[in-house]
Amino acid sequence: MSLIDLDRPVHLVINPRSGYGGHKRLLGDLRSAIRSEGMKLEEHTTTAPADATEYCRTIRDSASAVVVWGGDGTMSEVAAGLAGSDIPILPCPAGTENLLAKELRIPSRPDRVAEILSTGQIVECDVGNVNGRDFLLIVGIGFDGEVVRRLASVRTGHISHLSYFWPIWRTFWGHNFPKIRIIADGEEIFNDFGLAFIGNISRYAVGLRICHEAKFDDGKLDMVVFSCREQTHLILHAAWTLLRVHPLRGTAIYRQFRHARIEAAEEVVSQIDGDPGPSTPLDIKVIPEKIKLIVPTPREKWRYWPWKTRQKK
């Protein structure tokens, strides 16, 4: 028995600018694999920012599922168009980082993706919001936001991890760490120089788990704040994170919340799911509407799956 309604088409949303282009050769195999499962297929190729959101709003009453062929930014746009609907989403690892696909353990093989689409399971996922803009994965405020802003200003097509080298290098030497004030669920938790990350999942770039306790179905967001005045402090924070001992060392703050506000005397930029975000002040919250995700069926050999909610004792 199929997981989805075979009388309705599966919609494949394709971002031609995602990733480095090497996954394009697999797209044809994915089309064939989905059709071989007996599913109808319709496609939409995005042409501009927010195009995926607008398109998904038009298919909320007609699609059986949406397969996203793109990166985390594309997945975030699709989620914004389908939040609160019953249409499940399956992200494919076709971008540069593919944080959500990695968190869900979605394989890159087209035949396995089609198999998950047909026989996987559906879970709910929280959706965050920053100043009216939805997000699924992670928000970076300060240094991280400036790196993404620099990259976006020169990006013309596909990118790789190497594309981040010069933006990170230039930001590292030229960044002035701002003084930010953070209020979480009505309590001031930080008022100093630093940077912050807000996560709905545990995974971040190159396998780092900055918000290591984040779970996308617990109704909360996780925040990590690093007190940082100069580049040497940033190096220490980076080293501790690589060694996976943050936030157990130094002055890092870890907090779960449902609503937070971040203010600064000067303009501080952010990034949202790998794309440039708004500048401070930032109002960040979990919205009531959720999305549905298609994930692999758990196998006995895995003791832990990221979408399984912890059972209360």
Helices and strands as residue ranges (DSSP letters): E 10-14, H 24-36, E 41-45, H 51-58, E 65-70, H 72-82, E 88-93, H 99-104, H 110-119, E 121-125, E 128-130, E 133-135, E 138-141, H 143-154, G 161-164, H 165-174, E 179-184, E 187-199, G 205-207, E 221-227, H 231-242, E 253-257, E 259-264, E 270-272, E 275-276, E 282-286, E 291-295
